[in-house]
Amino acid sequence: MPAEPTGYTRVFAVREFRTVFAAHAFSLLGVVVSEIALTVLVYRLTGSPLLSALTFALGMLPYLVGGTLLSGIADRYPPRRVLVVCDLLCAACAALMALPATPVAVLLALRAVNALVAPVFNGTRMTTLTDVLGDGDLFVLGRSLLRIVSQSSVLVGFGLGGVLLTFVPPRGALVITVATFALSALLLRCGTKRRPAREGRGGGTLVRYSLGGTRQVLADRRVRALLLLFWAPPLFMVAPEVLAAPYADEIGIGVAGVGLLMCALPVGTIAAELYVGSALSAAARARVVLPLAALTLLPLAVYALTPGLVWAVAALVVAGAGSAYTLGLDRWFVDAVPDELRGRAMTVHTAGLMTVQGAGMALAGLAAEFFAVSTVVAAAGVLGTLCCLLLVAEVRRTAPRPVPAAREHAPELRDGADHHVTDG
């Protein structure tokens, strides 16, 4: 039989996906610009490095709250309505931030509101991708493209934002953010189909419904193992990024070296994801999931030798490349989650991912107060690899058993951990 077609071209052939992709790019631009502008604005108003840094922290800390207490929104309400309302709410928050009379406390509160909305928006958008592209290979490629745009924003977004602020004051930059969120809402409203809520029967209050869905997601052994495999590598991978400046000081390199250390991981991630998504078939992507997940953190162990800039950057690029395991894992996750629970599961996934990265940053910084940076990063690589090996074994144990050919048309009986047969 001829090999199945591969590559991202098929995804862009879907008109509705092109709209979702463009809306994602505009909303992400709004997020990046608002982060930079708000940080600069708070520092100018207060002169406090702590409050300035807190604006970044408030972009992560409320994710856990929004992702657990509000996750039911993604299943209880029509997805297009949820996405548009979230974008308009973010635009309204940015508009209030841009007002000259808005005090610092309100600025930080509005930043927290945006962070509460973010996991609901991202989870609903992931679920919408399964409606637009199906839950097979096209979904995997579409999800990959959105991740690539997000990673690319790390490389170019902050630089462009810095240039923007040389010409536009921070509150003026926030006005630009209002426009990007509004444009994203307009694209989603006019360019995507109206679809009904996934689970309109959910009873009780929204919080109870959301918490109930979170319990269901985490109680499923297969889904729980897949979620943990999504979360574990980023928990440890943030160590070399957050400690890039101290490590540059430790090995005696300049500011340019800090930039290279911070760019290396996303460069490796983008390059590998583009290759795996365009060159490998769905079956091949499934085969590399567990080996890549098990080994993606191992290159960080080279920090035990306190490598110079070249070797450290090379190790980070290789570690970033291992993150391509997520393409195949995305497919397994969608297959494992029942349709009526998918919105809440996607929201929990997003909230958990951001929360563990925030925790990883804090733990890495704390450890660097007592140990050399090279030791902390190497330990993160070794400890993270051990955790990933345990999770890989758990994912193997919970994998659905293939249906014998003689019984493939017969009714199937599975335990609670196996909702769908996967290709992996």
Secondary structure by P-SEA (a helix, b strand, c coil): ccccccccccccccaaaaaaaaaaaaaaaaaaaaaaaaaaaaaaacccaaaaaaaaaaaccaaaaaacccccccccccaaaaaaaaaaaaaaaaaaaacccccaaaaaaaaaaaaaaaaaaaaaaaaaaaaaccccaaaaaaaaaaaaaaaaaaacaaaaaaaaaacccaaaaaaaaaaaaaaaaaaaaccbbbbccccccccccaaaaaaaaaaaaaacaaaaaaaaaaccccccccccccaaaaaaaaacccaaaaaaaaaaaaaaaaaaaaaaaccccaaaaaaaaaaaaaccccccccccccccaaaaaaaaaaaaaaccaaaaaaaaaaaaccccaaaaaaaaaaaaaaaaaaaaaaaaaaaaacccaaaaaaaaaaaaaaaaaaaaaaaaaaccccccccccccbbbbcccccccccc
